[in-house]
Amino acid sequence: MSIASARPPIAADADSALRRELYFFTLYRLFEAALLVFFLFGPATGLVEPLRNALGARSIALSYLFIAALLFVFGRRGELRAQTLTGIAADLFFGLLAMHAMPAAGTGIALMLLFNVGAASLLLPARYGLGAAVVAVLGLFGEFIWSRFDTETGTRTIAEPMMFAVGYMAIATLTSILGRQMRESYDLAERRGAEAAHLGEINELIIRRLRTGVLLVDRGDRIRLATEAAMLLLGDAGESTDLHGQRSLAVAAPELARRLERWRQDGSHNDSPLQLAPDLPEVVPRFTRLLAGSEQVLVFLDDTSLLSRHAESMTLATLGRFSASLAHEIRNPLAAINYAVQLLEESDDIPTAERRLLEIIRQQGIRMNGIVENVLGMARREPAKPEHVELVAFAKLFVDEYLASHPLDLDTLRSTSQIPRLPVLIDPRHLHQVLTVLVSNALSYGRMPGEPARVTVSVYPDDAGLPCIDVLDRGPGIPESVASRLFRPFFTTSSHGTGLGLYIARELCRANQATLDYVAMPGGGGCFRVRMIGSHTLLSSRAET
């Protein structure tokens, strides 16, 4: 998740932050209405006399109190803008009517409406707030003109509404600016909060994906924090607690706790691998203080298996560069051998029986050159050059060539197929090298003690119709612990093997969109299965892309 994808705050989010101000606004309105009712119905009635219309004034006060009570009760519901607009409309309507009905209290009512206009401008956008102020000013002048027709009580001058108009517009402008700043501050806080939340999610994702285990340990060797990778490296012991119910490093990993204590005492590091739990990879611990002078320590647990794979990758890269520099030296003697064989084949002094040996030498020279090309192609990540191959005939031809160039004595090698033809699109040079590796391994290791090897190259379509080649043997099979590492580079159980044969074979299969897997046989023996893509399937997939 990226920070750029953070949802920008919308107006409704900013308005929701002003709900508290709206509550106090509705409470003030209720107080205004109650004060009018108190002056008209209470013992202080004489303070607002004379009244232009006593019945009208009382009706206005009671209606305003009823509306104010409704707005106070429902003030926490609905949209903020609608609530505020409804409230300021009621304030101006009933307030101006009350000013006309109670001329003795007109100035006080106008002063109270000053707060209503300011509060509305604070809660509403600028254009609505200023609009409410303009309506209030027009209402003041309208009420003043209306009052001038009453010659008995109309003693006010034009200066009063003009001063109130200036006050209304000033307070509306100031509170509108303040409200805008409040919204901008809220929006900025929301954006910063969203960015901080997304940064926290990114940090958590990084920590979750971090393959190095990290522990935070205090002075008492109690585990305060632990990443998922650290818990996996600790195993079930990571959840163990001491007598006080707290996770203790001494309980979860005693040897790690001892190394930490020695590091605290003299700062010495022990870089030897350490296995924290059975059946878990070894780790190399590293220690550092959380802060300078802090008693809390960060413990980093480096998985040695990751380091080994990194070393393997570097070794393979070095091997690729080395093979590229060695290719020229290998090709020169191969070219000389092939040239010498051609000259010998042209000689009439070579007996017919020995010409077969020359043909074998020439074929193996060509094959050796193809192997060099394949290894270089893999190192350079060159794409395969697939061709239309008839798999049944290819397997038979491969077996015949292998038997001709590799005398088997008592061992047997044969090809089988239940169908006459099976087309496939694959690089034939790559497939030949893969089968050579698999058959050679089967003849070397796929035999019972004291018995000859029996190897079968079986061609068939699987349940999905994909072409497959199985290289089967009658040997003891491969243990599960060994089978999981068969295709790793440089892994071998032989004292004279390089551990690259199966790795290169799988890489060649991947270059042809094929798979190479080991399949355990229930009845004994081993099976290496090459699953390829049929020619029609590969062509259709390429046409789609």
Buried (B, 14 or more C-beta within 10 A) or exposed (E): EEBEEBEEBEEEBBBEBBEEBBEEBBBBBBEBBBBBBEBBEEEEEEEBBEBBEBEBBBBBBBBBBEBBBBBBEEBEEEEBBEBBBBBBBBBBBBBBBBBBBBBBBBEBBBEBBBBBBBBBBBBBBBEBBBBBBBBBBEBBBEBBEEBEEEEEBEEBEEEBBBEBBEBBBEBBBEBBBEBBEBBEEBBEEBBEEBEEEBEEEEEEEEEEEBEBBBBBBBEEBBBEEBBEBBBBBBBEBBEBEBEEEBBBBBBBBEEBBEBBEBBBEEEEEEEEBBBBBEEBBBBBBBBEEBEEEEEEBBBBBBBBEEBEEEEBEEEBEEBBEEBEEBBEEBBEEBEEBBEBBEEBEEEEEEEEEEEEEBBBBBBBBEBBBBBBBBBBBBBEEEEBEBEEBBBBBBBBBBBEBBBEEBEEEEBBBEBBBEEEEBEBBBBBBBBBBBBBBBBBBBBBBBBBEEEEBBBBBBBBBEEEEBBBBBBBBBBBBBEEEEBEEBBBBBBBEEEEBEBBBBBBBBBBBEBBBBBBBBEEBEEEBBBBBBBBBBBEBBBEEEEEE
